[in-house]
């Protein structure tokens, strides 16, 4: 059994992509690619020695922008972040967290202090240095200590950080309140490092994207396209391969696939099993290529709000759980491609449990419905919040149909992605389709379930959950950490706080002339980059033949 620790003296099985808002089955406005935009791209041939400009289809727009301390980003937003910003750490194909923008991240013996050593000579897109002062400003901004920038959620994410000190121009020391084995896992994903100029003004921060990453923002037309061009001064020499990328937000997965098949897109991301099935058929015919992965995958589930009726009552939660049949829904909606979930942790996590928490039982579900209604005097009914994507609505309809057989009334309300996220943050839902908790050190799940966390969307108030999260964070013995997080998994299932469905299967479809999908080797022998964990692909090696 591999242990759960991070960069430094221990290895890690970690995705390292901690997103403050990681959303299940989310999509936004169906946005087409205008013929004028395509024609404009065609008039701009690749620069000498370049790999061309690629048209990349995303599953949603990040309408709130990219002021990273305050941004609400799902997979599409993190894909853009990966192009514009570098992170201090990243995850390789073996699930190990390794330094990226940082040269090293090293703990003291107690894991209460971490030394971050930076690479010399790295600059932001505006020419300013990526030095210790700039990185301190970034961490302070995420912690809510930069008066110029709002950070609503990250102060809790980084609540264990007590101080960030500049040791010298290329070295920082981060002090923690309690030992935290997995601290480097928090330094990747959407925690990109922004230039001080971006973090100087809240009014422009969301649109004034200045990172040190492989690509520089060229133009952003909200709900239409976001264009980046090659960073000629990128610190990883010879990269990126492409001259630019145009990201198109197209929420309807079928429309996105149609544009790929029609040649308007060079590549596209999707977690739609129906689109994945169709792409595999096209791949067999040689018309395009596709890669798929559920390694380190997020779990798709029905998230229940414990703060309000009916799901503040365990009887209601169990009734809905037993009335549902995730296997049937998976067969109908996903063609059986997805692996059914036994909990929030995927099979390649040490915290994974093989045993299913419960099997469908319609007869028992009916009895529980009767018990709930007898004890409360209320009809067991709830609202299912979904996005406007037709596939998401179809999944909600199947859920409604199954619940009805047990005497449970379900109404479906569909909203755009931004509204759905805001309503989840505000607790304005009873049940919502969600996707979260991909492979990372289990400590990174702390924020989603801890009772006082602002992103504890389910409003779980469980002292036992809090105790296990606190113990797991600081336990240095690998075997004991595994046991703690398995107990956490069991507790979440026994209390039926959420209804786990399946592990997300991600895919990237791309044209036959696109290369570099698997990325290029990470610096300093860090290994190969992770591909399709959380739906994200590395962009530095992308190019057209």
N, C-alpha and C positions, 0 to 999 in steps of 0.2 A: 504493500500500500504506500503510494507516494504521500508525502506530508502536504500540508496546506500553507506553507510559508512562502515568502516572496524573495525579492532581490536581496542579495547578501549571502550569508552562510547557508541558507536553506533554499531548496528548489520550490517551484510553485506550479500548481495546475490552475491557471487563472486566465480568464479572458481579459481582465483589466479594462473593460469598457463599461465604466460606471456611468450610466446616464440618469440624470435626475428624473426625467420623465421617459421611461421606456414603455412604449404603448403597444397593446395587442391589437392586431387586425385593424390598424388605423389607416385612413386615407383622407385626402383632402379634395379640393375641387378638381373635377376632371378637366385637365388643361391640355389642349392640343398644341402641336408644333405648327406654327404658321408657315405657309409656303414662302413668305418673305424672309423669315428667319432662316429656313433651310437654304434658300437661294443665296442669302448673305454669307452663310458659312461656306458654300461652294465656291464663292469668289475669293476666299482667303486660303490659298494653298499653303501646304506645310513649309515652314522655313527650312533653309538649307541644313541638312543633317538632322532634321526633326522627324517626329513620328506622327505628324498630322494632328488635326483637331477631332476629338471624338464627341459624338452626341450620346449622352448618358441619360436613360430614363429612370427617374426616381418615383417612389410610390406616394410621395406627398411633398407639399411645400412647407418650409419652416417660416410661417408668416410673421413670427415674432422677431426674426432676425438672429444675428450671431454675436450678440454681446454675451460671451460665454458664461459669465457669472450669473446672469439672469435669464438666459435663453432656455426655452422649453423645446428640447430636441429629441425626436425619435430617430429611427434608423436612417432616414433620408438626410436629416440634418447632420448626423454624425458622419455620413459619407462626405458631405461638403467640408466639414471640419477637418477630415482626414486629408483633404487636398490642400487646404489653405494654412493649416496650423500644424506644428509639431507638438508632440506630447513628450513629457520627460521620460516616460516609460511606454513600452508597448508589449504586445504578447506575440510570441512566435508560434509556429505551427504545432509545437509539442505542448502548448499550453503554459509555457514558462514566461513569466514577466521578466523582461530584459530592458536595460537602459536604451534610450533612443536619443532625444535631445540632451539628456543627461549623459555624462560619461560613466558615472557610477552612482548608485544609491545604496548606502551602507549603514547598517544599524550598529548601535553599541550593544554590549552584551545583554542588556535588559530590554532591548527593543523600545526604549523610551526616548531615544534620540536617533535621528537619521541624518546622515551627511550626504548632501546632493552636490556632486562635482559636475560642473558644466563643461561643454566642449569649447575650446578656444576658437575665436575667429568667426563665430556664427553671428549673422545679422538678421534683423527683421526686414520685411519688404521695404520699409522706409529708410533702411540703411543704419538704423540705430542698433547697438550691440545687444545680443541676448546674453546678459550678464546676471550676476547674482541679484543686483538691485531690481532688475526688470522681473525676474522670476519671483522675488519676494513680493513685489507689487501685485503680481498675478495671484499668488496664494492668498495674500491679504485681501484682494478683491473678492475672491471666492468666499472667504470667511466673513465678508461684510465689513471689513475694516478700511475700505477705500471710500471716503465720503462722496466721491464723484460717481460711484457706480452702485446700483442696487443689486443685492444678492439675497433673494428671499429664501432659498432652499439650501444652498450650500453651507451656510453657517452650521446647520445641524450635521450635514455630511462630514464636515471637518471639525466637529465639536471637540474631538480629542486633541487637536493641535492647540498648544498653549502659547507657542512663540515661534517665529521664523526670523532667524538672525543671519545677517551677512557676515561670513567669516573672512572672506577676501573676495576680489572681483569675480571669481569663478566658483565660489563655494558658499553653500548655505547650510545651516543647521536647523532642523525642524525638531522642536521639543514637543513631547506628548504627555498628556495627563496620566495615562495608563499604558502599559505595554501594548503595542499593536503589531502583530506579526505580519499582517498583510498590508501595511501602509503603502508600499509601492504600487499596489493594485489600484489605488485611488489616483495615481498620477498619470493615467492613460485615458483612452476613450475620448470623451468630449471635454476633458480638462486641457484643452489646447492652450499654449502660451501665446498671449497677445502682446503686441507692442504697447509700450506706455502711452503712445499717442491715442490708441483706441480706447484705453481705459481712463482717459482724461475727461470724457464728456458723455454722460448718460444719453443725451439727446441724439448723438451721432454714433454711439458705440455699436448699435445693432446692425448698422449698414456700412460702417467704416472698417471693413475687415482687413486687419494687418497682422499677419502671422510671420513665421519663419519657414513655412512649409514649402513643398515643391511647386505650388502654383500661387499666383497672385490674382486677386479679384480684378476683373476687367469691367464687368457690367452685371447688374442684377435688376431684372424686370420681374417684380413679384408676381407669382402665379403664372409666369410665362417661361422664364429661363434665367439661369445664373451662369455666367461665363467666367472662366479662369484661364489665365495664360501662364506659360512656363516662367518659373523664377530663374532668371539667368545666373543668379548668384547663390543658388542653393548649395548648402554646405556638403551634401553628398554628391561628389563630383560625377559628372556624366548623367545625372538625373535631374528632372524626370525625362522620360523618353518622348512623351507627347509634347506637342506645341501648345495644346490647350484642351480644355474639356468644357462642353456646354451641358449643364445639368437641366433637364426638363422635368418638372413635377407633373405627373400624370396619374391621378389617383385611381382611375378605373383600370384594373389589371388587364382586362381584355383589350381596352384601347391601347394600353402600353405595348402589349404583345403585337397588336395589329401594326403599330408603327415600327416595331422591330422587324417584323416580317416584310413590311413594305420598304425597308431600307432607310427610313427616316431616322432611326436610331441605330447606333453602332453596338450598344449594349444596354441592358436593363436589369434592375433588381426586382425580385418578386418573392413573396412568400405564399402566393396563390397556388394551391396544389393543382387546380385545373390548368393554369397557365404553364406550370412546370410539366404536367403531363403532355400538353400540346408541344412544348418546346422539345421534349425528348423525342416525340414522333418526328418533328422537323429535323432534329439532329440525326436520326437514323437515316433520313433521306438525304443527308448532306447539305441541307439548306441553311443551317446555322449550327452553332455549337452551344452547349450548355454545361455548366457545372452545378452540382447540388451538394448541400451539406447540412446536417443537423448536429454536427459536432459543437459541443458547448452551447447548444441551442436554448433559446428562451422557451418557457412554457406558455402555451395559450390556455386561457382559462376564463371562467365567469367569476369576476370579482364582486364580492358581496359587501355591502356597507353595513358594518356591525352597529353603527350608531343609531340606525333608524329601523322601525318596523318594516317588513317582518323579520329581517335577518339579524336583529338583536336577540332573537329567540332561536336557540339551537334546534328546536323541534322543526322550525320552518326550514332551516338550512339543511337538515338531514332529509326532510321530505323532498325538497327540490333535488338534492343529490341523488336520492334513490330513484326518483322519477326519470332522471336523465340517463341517456345511454350514449356516452361519448364514442363508443365503437361504431354504432350505427351512423352517427353524424359523420365520423371520419370516413366511413366507407362511401357515404352518399356525397359529401361535400369535398372530400380530399382524395377520392378514389383509393382510399386505404394507404396512401403514400406515407402518411405521418405515423410516428410511433406514439402510442398512447402514453400519457403521463401518469406516473404514480405519486407525484408530488412536485414541488417547485424546482428540485435539483435534477439535472439531466443525467443520463447513464454514465457519462464520463466524469461526473463529480464524485469525490469520495463520500459526500453526504447522501448519495442516491440510495433509495430503498427499492428493492425489486417487487415487493408485495403491494398489490393494489389496495388502497384504503377501504374500498367497499365496492360491491357489484350492484348493478341495477336490480331493483326489487319493487315492482309496481304495487304489489299487494301491501307491502309494508309502507310504501309511500302514501297510499290511500289512508291507512290507519293513522299515520302521523298527521296527515292533513286534517282528519276528523278530530284528533286530539288537540291540534293547534286551535282549530275553530271553536272547540268546546271550551278550552281554557281561556281564550282571549275574547271570544264573542265576535271575532272578525273573520271575514273571508280571507283565505290565504291567496294573496295576489301580489304581483310586483311588476315594475316597469323594467324592461331590458333596454339599456342605452347602447346604441350601435352607431357606426358611422354610415355615411351615405353610399359606400361601396356596395354594389348589388350583391357581391358574394358574402359580405358580412351580414347583410340583411337576410339573405337566404339561410345562413347559419342560425340567426336569431329566430327565424320562422320555424326551423326544425326544433329548436329548444322549446318554443311556445307549444308546438304540437305534442311533444313528449310530456310536458308539464300538464297539459290539458287532460291527458289520460288519467292523471292522478287527482284531478279536480282542482288544479292550480291555475288561476287566471293570469296570463301574461300579456302585457301590452308592449309594443315595440315603438321606441322613439329613435329616430335617426338624426344625427347632427354632423356638422363638419368636424374635422380633426381638432382644430383650435378650440372650438366650443366644448368638445368632449373632454379635452385635457383640463380646461378651466373648470368644468363641472365636477370632474374627479377631484381636482385640488380643493374645491369648495365643499366637497361631500354632498353634492346635489344629485345623487343617484341612489338607486336601490341595488341594481346589478348592471354591470357593464362588461362587454367583451374586452379582454386585456391581453397583453403579451409582455413578459418581463422575466427576470431572474435567470439570465443566461449564465453559462459556466464562468465562474470567477471564484476566488476564494470566498467561502460562505460569509465571511465578515462583511463583504460589500453589500450583502442583503440587509444589513443592520438597519439601514434607513427606511426600508419598506415596511418593516413590521414592528419597530420599537414604538412603544406606546406614545411617546411625546414627539415623534417625528412628524414634520409637516407633510411628508410624502408617504405617510402611513395611510394610503387611500382607503383601505378597508376599515380603518378606525379600530384596529385591534387593540384592546386594553387587557393584556394578559401578563401578569407578573412572572409567570413561568417562561413565557417567550422572552421577556426582557432579561431574565436571569441567564438563560442559555446564550443569548446574544452577547451579554457582557462577559460571560465566562469564556466563550469561544474566541472573543477578540484578543484576549491576553494569554491564553493557554499556550505554552511553548512546547509541550509534549505532543508530537504529531498524532499518536494513537488516541490520546485523550481528546484532542480537537475533533478528530473524526467522530468519536462517540458522542460528543456534545452536539454536533450538527446533525447527526442522525436522530438524536432525541428531539432536536428542533423540528426536523422534518415530520417525525411522528406526532408531535404536539399540534402542528399546523393541520395535519390530516384528521386527528382524532376530534378536534374541535370544529372541523368543517368550516374554517374561516373563508376558504375559497374552493371553487370546484374546478379541479385540474382536468384539462381535456387532452392535449397532445403537445409534443415538442415540435417547435416550429421548424419546418423544412425550408431552407432558403435556397434560392437559385440565382444564377447570373446567366442570362442568355446573351449571346454576342455573335456578331458576324464572323464569317470565316477568315476575313482579313485582319481581325483584331488579335493582337498578341500581348503577352505580358500580364494576363489575368491572374496568374499565380504570384505576381510580384517579383521583387529582386531580393537577394540576401540582405539581411539586416546588418548594420555596421558592427565592427569589432567581434565578428564571429557569433552574433546573436542568433543565428539560425535563419530559417525561412519564415516569412511573415505568416500570420494566421490569415486564412482566406474564408470569407463568408461566415465568420463568427459574428452573430448579431446582424447578419446581412451585409456586412461591410467588406469590400475588397480593397487591397492596396492599389494605389493609383500611380506610384512612381514608375512602374515598368510598363504601363499601358502605352500602346502605339498601334498604328495601322501599318500593314506591310505596303 
